[in-house]
Structure formats: structure tokens, C-alpha cells
């Protein structure tokens, strides 16, 4: 980190207001609302900025020093990384699911082990999809048919060659695909070592503070070695399974045994949670994981060489022998693991059903199986879509004979059919939930607006209606639980139908025979589902591009990216890197430096910036937090994080944050905000007081909008701000003034 600028005041600064932005990716001058700023610490990816001295309005409320921490380039610094978030979305969701476990510590290691094994199946599926495209469709089917290679110079050079040569050359494509994710997972995005804090004070709950203290390098390195080994073993198994089992050779049997041993060793290592999670390098464990990876790489070389040079006969089959069964068994294995994970989570959730005397919400602690199922469903859908689109490219005629020649495995047909039904079920339930809750949401919205604007004239009725609509929509966030559960259950059912593919049952035949649905309709649904997956992929790519280039659009899609990349890579090593590994220690170091210089620090965090500040405060020593106050606005800590991550964010951790700062904490929230909310109590005007103690003074509600009629100086009414920052509002200024006064009073008390 860069040293402080020589122009920085030190002991003369009584209070520094350090602002941390949310997911919008605002620039430093926007966060500070000052046109002229300069960087005083950090670098281009994450840095601290202050208004340039000498310019008008270079200080904040009552002359305090303004400072901003800009971290938006950490999770999405380049367009390439933004697009990688799209294609690695299943890996990211699976990794996030690991951190959604229940708060009950007795089942932690079992849940972690299950999540990691499921993450390994996603890597294997990634390899199998590339194998299906390159080895099965191109090398085995197309290059073996003169009608397919005719006019395709990029394929005809291998056309008519022995099957072993075709498969061995085509296997280099999956090898290259494994190398790409290996390189992406191993590439250091930032040097985090310089931002490690020293001794960290222990917390009483040890929850959200774990994020900032996590050093992912040793754990991610071990996981990466295991996943790379399993990826190469999956490729080896696909090649070895294609040989005629009736003419088994000693060499091929030895290679198959070695491949199975590598896969078994990968699974065993992932289930040894305590060993894999050692925070510091363990020479023996590092040697085992790297040795396993080296063995797998060498084994792949031997298998490809054997495939290229062997003269043993190959079986005659329309598709690559053994490939369809391998895919189906992988889907069945995922289904079994998901069922076990759901059962374990429900069991552990039931044992800790009441926390603080209150019943847990329905989805709280159920995020792990739900998100892993969504990740698996997306991975299966993306893999099936890749194979389908390549089959369409190779299928010139589109006739029945061509479809038989290039038709994807039955497991993929069932997967796409299940994916389409899962999406359809989620949309149907979404529509039902919207209709069923509309009356209650609008009733509550009308009561809120009526209390906020009791004297609104009749000509403001249209504007009042828009405000009611904004409040009603914001309250829909609490209704998303049924949608995710229904989609996850439908996706899991779709994976389970892969067992029918092992029995060589076609979706059209099954539904026509047992349900009465025409086969043509089922085939139409499969085709529509394939194109729907393609449309989703295109939409994600376009969304990634707009999220990188358009700050306004990034506010909407950035919630998913920032939430996913906030958590360390504890399940899948190919997930996007965790930016909190730098941001939290960097904030801790900067805050400690400012306090050591004699300044009090007022931390102001918007949206996801408040999550970063919460994780930072929970690891700061008492001598620092005694000089710190906290201002949060639009914060998702209680509304989203406490629901999704109950083992890391709950009422006890929020109370500890308040105790750390001596309850010098103000939280601003709006009823029109669909993301942020209150911390302890959502009191509105006229509501009875339900809290006692210092936490009752934390939450302050903002009226939004500030009026429903145009002011005398304007021609339009004040905007509905929703989740937008509120630094320009009088309530924000008043909160800063109150917290600043309490900081100064605390310093006078302690001397």
C-alpha cells in the first residue's frame, strides 16, 4: 500500500469520514461528491481518495476530512474477467453455497465435504461436455463419415483415419480446455500479501470476521490440484471406456485402474476437511495434492499415446462407446449427493430451529442445497447446450437420419427437458406468488405512503400511485424464497430423470406411453429448451458486457457478482477470486493507520460497502474500534445476508458490531429499497416501540421520495431513490453530525 500523501493532516484531523461505495462501481469523485480528488493510498484496483486541498468545499460536514475507498475494480476489473464471471457462473454459485451452511457447528465438516464433492462433479461435467463436443461428435462421428467431412477442410484431414488417431488428436481439445481453467484458477489477480493485517483480535462469535482473515492461497492451491487431477482422470476414463471391453488388454486395464485410483483419491482428499482447510502450507499435504496432479497429467499422456498407437479393434457404435452412460451416471451421482446434502441441512437446521427465541425463516440455512442444485442445473444445461449446438453445426440436412447420427446422449435430452420444466415451474410459481401477495403488499404500501404523505392533494394521486408501486415491488424481496425452492426442486428432479437415460428410455416415448403427451410435443419442448438455454447464455454475455461498460446497469447485475465473489474460494477453485481477501485487510490497515495518527474514523458504507465494513470491524482490535463510528445505508446485512448466510451473519454478530463501536452506529433505510433494509427493527411513524437497549437507536428510516409534488424551484417532483446512495440528503448529514459529536465526546471522556 502506498504511504499517505505528505499533504494529509494527521493529529489536526479530529474525524475522518471514510466512505465505501456499493455495487454501482462509482468513481471516487462521485462517492465524495467532489469534482477534484487525488489518491492517498492503494493502487488502481483499490485505492483511497480525498478531495484535493485548496479547492472550495474540500471538507465534509462541520469541517471533517472526507475520504473514499474505491474497490469496484477488484471483482470486475476487466472485460475479460467480467465475461469469465458469466461462463464460470455454476462454479461461483457452488462456491457460494458452501458459505450458506446452517449455524450448527456439528454438521459443518460434513456439509463442506458434500459441497466440495459436488463442486468436483461440476469440473468433471465441464470436461465431459468438451469430450462430447470434440471426441464424440467431431472425432468419432463426423470424422468417421465421409458425408460429414466433405467440404470441411478443418475436419477432412483426419477423415478416414483410424479411430485411435482421430480420438487421440481430438483429446487435445479437452486438454486445452482443462489448461485454460487451470490457468484462470492459478492466475494471481492481485497481490494480497501486502494487505494482511497483523495480530487480529478474537471475536466472541467468530462469524463474518472469518472472511477478512481468510488466506485462500494454500486452500485454493490444494483444491485446484485435486480438481485438475480429476479433470484429467475424467478425460482418461472417457477415452478408455470407448474400447471394446471384450478384448481387454493388460495395458488398458492397468490404465483404467490407475484412472479410477486417481478419482478415488480426489474424492477422499476433498472429504478430509480439516486437512484441506489448514490455513498455512503443510509440506506433506502439498506434496500429496501436487503429486496427485502430476500423476494425473502423466497418466493422460500415457492414455493419449496408447490411444494413438494401439492397433486393437474398436467397437462399432453410432456414438462414442461408454460416453452416454458416463454422463448419465454423473448426473445420477449429483442427484444422490444433492439429496444427502439436503437431508443433512434439514436435520441440522431442525436441531437449531430456534435462535434467540425466534423461529427461523423458511429458507434460512437452506441456501446450501438450493444454490448447489441451481449451480448443478445450470452446469448441466450449459453442457447440454454446447453438445446440442455443435451437433446442429455438424448436422447439415436436419433430417431424421442425420438426427440419429448426431443426436446428443439421452442424458442430455432428459437434462434439457428437465431444465425447461424447472424454468417453467419457477415462472409459474413466480406468477402465483406475485398474484397471491399483491393485495397484502399493496395494502402495506398504501399504509406506508398514507403515513408519509398524509396531506397530499388530489393532484398528486398519480405520483402517490408510483410510490406505492415502488414500495410494493421492494417488498417482493421477501417473497423470493418459494421461487428458489421450486426451481431447485425441479432442477433436482430433472437431474434424477437421467436414470431413465441409463435404461435407454427416450423422453418422448415415456411421456406418450405413461402420460399421454404426444412425442412431437416433448421433442418440441426439448428443442425449445435448448434454444432457451442459448438465449440465457447470450443474455448473460450481454449483461456482463453492459455491467462492465455501464455503471447504471452494473447496479442491478452487480449484486450477484459482488455477492458471489465476496466469499473465499472454499469449494470450487475455478470460481472467480475473492476480492474480500484484499479489501477487508486493506480497510483494516487504513483504519488502524488513521486512528494511530490521532484521528477518529467515521465509517460510512453503502450497500455492499457496509458488508465490507462489518467484516472489517469484527477483526479490528479494541484500541481501534474505540475511536470508530459506523454509518450504514442501503445495507443488505440483515435483509439478505442474515437469511442466506446464517452461520456468518445473524443477530449476535450484528450486536457484536454495535458493541465494538460502542453503539456509535446509525443505519439509514428506505421502504422503496429492494436490497437494503433495517438492522434490528423496521419502525415507521406510528409504530409501537418494540426494542429496548442501545440497538433501538440504530435504525433510522428515510422517507422516499422526499415529496410528491414539484418544489417551487423545480418542474418535476423529487425522484424515488430506492437503493441509490443518500449522501446528499439532510438525514445523512444529520447522522454524520451526530456520530461525529459522539466520537469527539468519547475521545474527551477517554482523554
N, C-alpha and C positions, 0 to 999 in steps of 0.2 A: 504494500500500500504506500502511496505517495505521502510524504510528510506534509504537515499543514503549511499553508501559504504563509509567508512572512507577514502578510497584511492582516492575518487573523488576530483579533483581540483574544486575550487569554483571561486573566483574572478580572479585567474590567467588564467582561461579559457576565452578567448575573444569570441570564437564562438564554439557552439556545433552543429554538423550536425546530426540531428535526422532522421534516415531513417525508413520508414514504408513500409513494403512489400505489394504485391498484393495478388491475389488469389492462387498463387502457393504453399503457405504454406512453404516457405523456412525457413531453420533454421537460427538462429542468426549469426552463423559464415559465412553462405552463403550471408546473407544480407550485412554484414560488409566486406566480402571478407578477413577475418582474421581467422586463424586457432584456436586461443586461445581467448576465450571470457568468461566473467563472468557476472552474473546478478546483477544489481544495484538497481532494484525496481520491483514491481509487484510480480506475482506468476507464477506457472507452466502454467496456461491457457493464461495469457497475461502479458508479462514482458519486461523490458528494459535491454538491454545488452550493454556492452562496451568491447573493446579489453583489455586483461589483461596487466597492466603496466609492464614494464620490458622486454617485448618481442620485437623483431625487428618489425618495421613498425606498431607500435601500435597507431599511429595518422593518421589523414587524410590529405587532400590537404593543403599544407602550414602549417602543424602542428596543424590543428584544431582537436578538440575532436570528435571522432566518437561514435555514439550511435544508437541502433536499437530497435524498438518496434515490438515485435513478438506477433501477435494476431490470428494466424491461428487456434489455438485450441478453440477459442471462438465459431465459427459457426459449427465446426465439430470435437469436441474433442475426441469422442469415436466412435467405430464402430457401437454401438447400436444407437447413435444419428444420425450417417450418414445414416443408413438404415431407421430410422424414417423419415428423410427428404424425402425418396422415397415414403413411404406409406402415408405421410401427404402432398404430393405434391399438391393435389387440394386445401387443406386448405391454404397452403402457397401462391399459386397463387391468390386465392381470397383475401387474406390479402394484397398482394402487390397491387392489383387493386385499393384498397381504396386510395392509395397514388398517383394514376395516374390521379386524377381528373383535370379538367381544372383550369387555374389560376383565373378564375372569381369567386370571393368570394360569390356572391349572391346565387349560387346554391350549395354551399359546403355541407350544412346540409342535403339537400335532397339527394344528391349523396351518402353521408356517410350512411344515413339511408337505402337507397336501397341496398348498398353493404353489410350492416350488416344483413339485412333480407335475402338476397341471401346466405350469409355465414351460416345463421341459417338453410336454406333448405339443405345445404350440410351436416350438422350434422344430420338432420332428415333422409337424404338419407343413411348416414352411418349406422344408426340404422335399417332402413328398409332392407338394404342388409343383415345384420346379422339376422333379423327376417325372411327374405325369406329363408336363409340357414337353420337355426336351428328350427324355429317354423313351417314354411310352408313345406319345403322339408322333413326334418327329422321327426319332431313330428307328423305333420298332415298326410302326405302322406305315408312315409316309415313305420313308426311305426304302421300305421293302415292297412298295407298289410303284411300278413304272408310271402308271397314270397320275400319281400324286407328284412325282418328281419332275415330270415333263414340263419344260418351260420354267423351271425353278433352278437356276444355276447354283444358288446357295445351298441347295439340297442334292442336286443330281450328282455332284462329285463323289458322294458316298452311296448313291443309289446302286443297288445290286451287289454291294459289298457283303461279306459275311456278317451275320448278326452281331458277333462279338466285336468286330471292328466298329460297327455303327454305334453300338451301345457304349463302348469304351470312349469313343470320341465325344459322344453326346454327354457322357458323365462329367465332362469338364465344365459344362454349364452349371450344374448344381454345385460343383466345387467352387466355381467363381462366385455363385450366389452366397455360399457359406463364407467365403472370404470377404465379401462386402459387409455382411452384418458383423463379422468378426472385427473388421477394421473400424466400422462405425462404433461398436461397443468399446473398443480399446482406445479410440482416438481421444486424447485429453482435450476437453472443450475449454477448460480454464485451469489455471494452477491454483488449487485450493489450499496448498500447504501454507502459503504466506498469510492466510486469513484465519488460521487456527488460534483460538484463544488459549490462555494458559490454564491455570487451575480453575475448574468450574465448581461453583457451589452446588452441593447436592440439593435436590428438591424433595419435598415430602411425598409427592405423588409420582415423580419420575414419568411424566407423560409427554406432553408436547415438547418439552425441553430435549428429548432424545433426538429430535430432528437436527438441531444445530450441532449436537455433539457427535453425530454420526460421521465417521470417516469411512466412506464407502469403498475406498481403493482396495483393501485386502479382500473384503467380502465379494465385491463385484468381480475381482480378478479370479477368485475361485469359481464363482458361478459361471463366468464366461468360459473358463477352461472346460467345465463339465458340459455346458451347452454345445460348445464346439465339438467336443468328443462325441456327444450324442448325435449331432448333426451328421458328422462323417459316418458314424455307425449306421444311421438310417439310410444313407446313400448306399453303403456297402450291402446292407440287408436287402435293399431293393434289387440290386444287381445280382446277388447270389440267389435270390428267390426266383429269378427268371430261368434258371437252369432246369433241365429235365431231372426231376427227383428220382426217376427210375435208373438213371445212370450216374449215381453218386460217386464222386472221386474222393480220394483221401485228402487232396489239397483243398478242394472246395469245402469238405466237411470241417477241416481244421479252420479255414477262414470263417465259416459260419459260426463255429463255436467261439472263436475269438471275438467276432462281432457281437454275439449275444452276451459274452462276458463284459464287454465294454459298456453295453447298455445297462446291464445289471449293476455294474459298478457306479454308473452315473446316478441311478435311482437310489442306491444305498447311500452315496455321499450326500445327496440332497436331503435325505431323511435324518442325517446326523446334524441337527440344527445347531446345537451348542458348539460343535466343532467348526462348522462353516461360518458361524457368526462371531468368531474370535476377532476382536477389534484391531489387533495388531498382527503383523505377519508371523505365521507359525511355520518354520522351515520344513518340518516334516509334512504338514498338510499341503503346503505349496508344492512340495516335490511330488506328492501323490496326484494332485489335480493336474499339474503341468505334465507329469509323466503319463497320465491317462490321455491327455490331449495329444501328446506326441505319439503314443501308441496308436491312437485312432487315425492320426494323419498317415502314419506309416502303413497301417492296415488298409487304408483307402488306396494308397499307391499300389499295394500288392493286389488288391481286388481288381482295380482297373487294368493293371498289367496282365493279370490272369484272364480277364475278360477279353483283352485284345489278342492274346497269343494262344489261348486254348483252342483245340480242334475238336472238342467234344460236341456232340449233336445238340441242337437247340430244339425245344418243343415247338410244334406248330400251333399257334394261337392267334386269335384276332387282335387281342391286346396283350400288353406285357404280362407274362405269367406272374401270378402272385401279387401284382400291384393292387388290383381292386380289393383283394382280401386284406392286404396290409392296411389300406386306407380305412376299410370298414372296421377292422379290429382296433385301430387307433381311435376312431370315433366312439366305439363301444367302451374302450378303456376310459376315455374322457367322461363319458356318461356315468360310469361306475364311480370314478373319483369325485365327480360333482355331487352325486347322491351321498357319498360318505361325508364330504365336506359339509353339505347342508345339514346332515344329521348331527354331526359334531357341533356345529354352530348353534343349532336349535337346542341341543342338550345343554351346552354351556350357557347359552342365553337364558334358558329356563332356570338354571341354578343361580343366576344373578338377576332375577327378573325385577327386583325392586332395588332402586338406588336412591338413598335419601328419602325413603318412604313413598316414592312415586313409581308408578308403573311405567316401564319403558315403552316408547312408541313402537308401532308395529314393525317398522323397518330397521329400527336401531339394532345394530350388531348383526343384521342380516346382509350387510353390504358385501361381505366377502364372497359367499356363494353366488349372490346375484351378479356382481361385477365379473367374477371369473366366468360365469356362464355367458354373460354378454360378450366377454373377450373371446371365449371359445367359439361362440356362434358367429362372430364377425370373422375370425380367422378361417373357420370352415367356409363361410360364404365367399370370402376373398379368394381362397384357394380354389374352390369350385368354379368361380367366375374366371379365373386365369385359365384353367383347363378348358372350360367351355369356349372362351373366346379364341384360343389357339385352335381348337377343333373346328370352329367356324371358318377360320382363315384357311385351314387345310382342306376343308370340305368345299369343293368348287361347285358341285352340282346341287347339293342340298336335297337330293333325293333320298328315298328310303335306304337304298343300298349304301350310299355314302354315309348316312347317319349311323348305319350299323358298323361301318368300317371305322368311323372316327367318334363314335359315341363315347362320352366320358363314363367312368366306372359307375356302377349302380349306387355306390355310397354317396357320390357327389349329386346324383339325381335326387336321392332322398334328402340330402342336406339342403339343396336349393328349395325343394318343395317345403321342407320344414321351416326354412328361413322366411319364405314368403308368407306362410301361415302365421309365424310368430309376429312378423311386422303387421299383418292384417289384424291379428288379435290385439296387439298393442294399440293400433289405431282405433279399433272398435271400443276397447275399454277406455281409451282416452276420450272418445266422443261421449261415452256413457258417463264418465266421471265429470266431464265438463257440463253436461246437461243436468246431472243429478245434484251437483254442488252449485250450480249457477244461482239458484234462488238464495241459498244461505250466504254465498259470497257477496251477492249484490245487496242483500239486506244489511250485512255488516258494513259494506262500503257506503251505503246511503246514510247509515247512522253516523259513521265517521265524518263524512262530508257535511252532514247537517250540524254536527257539533263544532266543526271547524269554521263553517261559514253560516252562522245562524241568521244573519241579517242580509243575505244575498238577495238582490232584487230579482224580479221575474225575468228581466232581460238576460240574466246570467245563467238561465236554465240549461242552455246548450253546453256552456263551459262546465257547469256542475256535473252534467252527464258524463263528460270526458274524464273528469277527475274520478268519479265513481267507477268508470270503466278501468282506469289505471289501478285503483285500489283493488278492485275485484280480480284483475289479472295478476297483480302481485301476490295475492293470497293463494293463487293456484299452486305456488311452490310447495305448499304443504300437502297438495293432493297428488304429487308425482309418485308416491310410494306404490299405489296399485299398478301403475303403468310399468315400472321397472320389474316388479314381481311377476306380472303376467308375461312380459316379454321374456324374462329369464326362464320361467317355467315352460313356455312354448319352445324356446330355443333348446332347452334340455330335452324336451320330448322329441324335437326334430333330430337331435343327435342320437337319441335312443332308437329311432327308426332305422338307423344304419344297420342294425342287426338283421333287418329284413333283406338288406343288400347281400349279406353273407348267405342267405337262403336262396339267392338268385330270384327274388321276387321284385317285379317292376312296379313302381307306384301306380301306373295306370291300371294294370291287371288287378292289383289288390283292391283299389277303390271301386273299380267297376264290379268286381265279384262280391265284395262284402258290404259296400256302402251304397252301391247303385249309381255312383258318379261316373259319367261317361269317360272312357280313356282319353278321348280327344280333349276334354276339359282339363284333365290332370296334366296332360302334356302341354297344354296352353299355359297353365299355371307355372309349370317348371320353366318354360321359355320366358314368361313374363317376370318370374322371379330372377332369372339370370340377368335380364336387362335392367331390372330394378337395382340389383347389386352393382351393375356397371354404372348406373346413374348415381348411386350413392358414392361410389369411388370418385367419379368426376366431380360431384358436388363437394366432396372433401378436399380434392385438389384445388378447386376454385376457391373454396373457403380458406385453405391455407395460404393461397396467394394473396387474397384480399386481406387476410389477417395480418400479413406481413407489410402490405403496402398501404393499408387504410386503417388509421388509428380508430375511427369510429366503429368500423366493423370488428376490429380486434376486441373491442369491449364485450361483444356478445360471444364470440367463439373463444376468446382468451380465457374465459373461466375454466373451460375444460382443460386447455393446455397447461395453465398455471397450476391448477389443482393436481393434474397428473404428474407434472414434473417437480412439484414441491416435495414429494415424498422420495426418499432414497431408493435406489435400485436394490431392493431386498429379495425380490422374487425372480425377476427376469433381467439378465444383464444386458439385453439388447434394447431395453426400454430407453427413452430419452434420458439424458443425465439429469441429476437433481441439482437445481440451482440453489436450493437452500443450504447446500454444503458450503457454498461460498457466502451467500447473502447474510445468513444468520451470524456466523462468526465475524464477518466484516462489520456488521452493525454493532455487535457486542464490543469489538475493539474500538470502534469510533466513539461509542457512547462512553466507554471507560476512559478514553483519552480526554474527552470533553470534561468529564467530571474531575479527572486528575488535574486539569487546568483551572479548576475552581469554578466552573460553570454548573448551574442547574440545567437539566435537559428535559424539555417537554417533547415527548414523542407523539407525533400525530400521524396515524396510519389510516388510509382509506382502503376499503375493500380488502383485497388480499394482502395489502401492505400491513393491515392490522394483524394478520396471521403471522407474518414475519416478525413483527414487534412482540407479539405474545411469546413466540418461541425464543426470542432473544431475551426477554425479561426473565424467563424462567431459568436461565443459566447465568445471569449476572450475579456477582457477589453482593452482599447486603450493603457494603460501603458505597456501592454504585447506585443501587436501587433506592437508597435513602435520599438521593439527590435527583430522582427521576419522577416525572408525572406522565400520565398516559391519556391521550385523546384519540378515540376511535370513531369512525363514521362510515356508514355503509358496510359494517363488518359482518362477514358470514360465520364468525366463530360459533355463535350459539345456534343460529338458524340452520346451517348446513353442516359444519364440521362436527358439532356435537351429535348430530344424527348419523353421520356417515362414519365417523372415527371415534366411537365411544371409549376406546381404550386409551386415547391420547387427548381428547378434548371432552371434558364434562364439567359439571358444576363445581367440583372440587378444584379442578385446575384453574377455572375462571376465578374462583375465590382466592386461590393462591396468588394469582396475578395481582388482584386487588390488594392483598396483604403485602406483597413485595413492595408496591409503590405507596404503601400507607394509605390506600384508598384515595389517592390523588388521581382519580380516573373518572372521565366523562365519556359516555358513549352516545352519539347522536344517530338517530334513525328516523326513517320516514315510512309511512304506511304504503306509499307508492313504490317502494323499493322491492323488487322480486328476489334480491340476493341478500342484502344486509338486513339486520333487524336488531332487536334489543338483546341485552346480555342476561338480565335477571328478571325483568318484569316489563311487559309492554303496556304501561299505564297511559291512558288517554284522558283528556279532560272529562271530569265527572266520574271516572272510575274510582272505586274504593282503594285505599292503601292496603296492599297485601304483603308487603315486605317490611321487615324491621332490620335495623342494623345499618352498617355503612354501605352495603350493596344497594340499598334503596335509593341512594342519591346518584348512582352511576348513570342510569339511563335518562336521556332527555329526548323527547320526541320533537321532531321538526314538522311544522305544518307545511304541506306541499300540495299545491303551489302556494305562494305567499299571498295570492289574491286571485279572484275570479273575474275581475273587471280590469280593463286597462287603466293604469295610473294616469294622472293628469299629464305627465310628461311623455306618454307613450301611446301608440295606437293599437297595441295588442296586449292581452293580459299576460301576467308572469307565466313562464313555462313550467310544465310539470317535470321536475328534475329526476325523480325516480332514484336510480343508482348513481347519478352523477355526483362528483365531489361538491362540498359545500363551503370551501374556504372563503368564498366571497359573501357568505351570509352573516348577518349580525349575530345569530346564535353561535356560530363558530368563533367569532371574535370575542364574544362574551365568555365562552368556555375557555378560550386561551387566556383571557384576563383572569378568570377565576383560578385556573390551575397555576398560572404564574404567581399569583398572590400567595397561594398555598405553598408553593415551592420556596418563595422568599421567606415566608413566615417559618417554615420548617428549618431553614438554614439559620435564621436568627435564634430559634429555640435551641438548636444543637451547637451553635457557635461556629 
